[in-house]
Amino acid sequence: MTTRRTVLKAAAAIAVGGLGMGEALAQGKLRLTAATGIAPWFTERLAELVEGPDLFVKDGFVYMRTTGGRQRVDVIYRRVDDAFLDPLAFREDSLLGVPGLLSAYRAGNVSLANAIGTGVADDKSTYPYVPDMIRFYLGEEPLLANVPTWQCKRPEDRAYVMDHLAELVVKEVQGSGGYGMLVGPTAAKAQIEAFRARVQADPSNYIAQPTLSLSTCPTFVERGIAPRHVDLRPFVLSGREVKLVPGGLTRVALKEGSLVVNSSQGGGTKDTWVVD
């Protein structure tokens, strides 16, 4: 059984009041919300893929519409932003969410992974404080050093960033998917000046970091095999226990010379091998 499925099964047991794991799943299968590039992998090994309209809430419980009738849902592994999750609690114009889902969640009748509010960890302005969080909550020193990060909301940091834009990577604090960022060493002068104006207009919305030299890996491209930059994203699953998933997601920047590995910017993925 995969580590991820084990964690979600534990969440299912919690959602239905601590029943045995088999009984918990008998009352409601695991569900995956939102379409992603890895949807086939999830549906084969972990859960069923659904969209918001496939689910509904009745008497405080979440159900899925099926050709055989409604089925109880205990756990939702979600890929929908908080603001769109429940039109009765958040954005009223959302067509992606499930009306009443938050009420069912508050009543303890369904578990959400990831839980509402966990997106705060994705805010890049949180990143510089991670070493202090480790010291405060764990009483330990970080084992891995942070990438140096300048917060443009701070006058001294902003002054440094403005003087070194052509050398740095500048990102929106709530940006994702490779959008809203500047890679100084590969940007044209006009792009740098345009981004300078954006940072000066709203400095608290940006952080900057040095341009990292990503490793390269042989990659099949149109002309054959060529080096392309890659990065590795590990995953930690938090349930009754905290588990580090073996391997991870290896992303590759398919454009020659690019450091942007996001799939939304033309990036791809590679198989990840763990050699013991």
GIDA-V614675 format. One record per run of one state. SS is the DSSP state (H for helix, E for strand, L for the rest). FROM is the first residue (numbers start at 1). TO is the last residue. Records with the same first field share a line. If there is no record, write none. Layout:
SS=FROM-TO, FROM-TO
This chain:
L=1-2, 16-20, 28-28, 34-38, 46-47, 51-51, 59-60, 65-70, 78-81, 85-100, 107-110, 114-117, 123-123, 128-129, 139-148, 152-154, 164-164, 173-180, 187-188, 202-202, 211-215, 222-223, 234-235, 239-241, 245-248, 253-262, 266-267, 271-276
H=3-15, 21-27, 39-45, 52-54, 82-84, 101-106, 118-122, 124-127, 130-138, 155-163, 165-167, 184-186, 189-201, 203-205, 263-265
E=29-33, 48-50, 55-58, 61-64, 71-77, 111-113, 149-151, 168-172, 181-183, 206-210, 216-221, 224-233, 236-238, 242-244, 249-252, 268-270
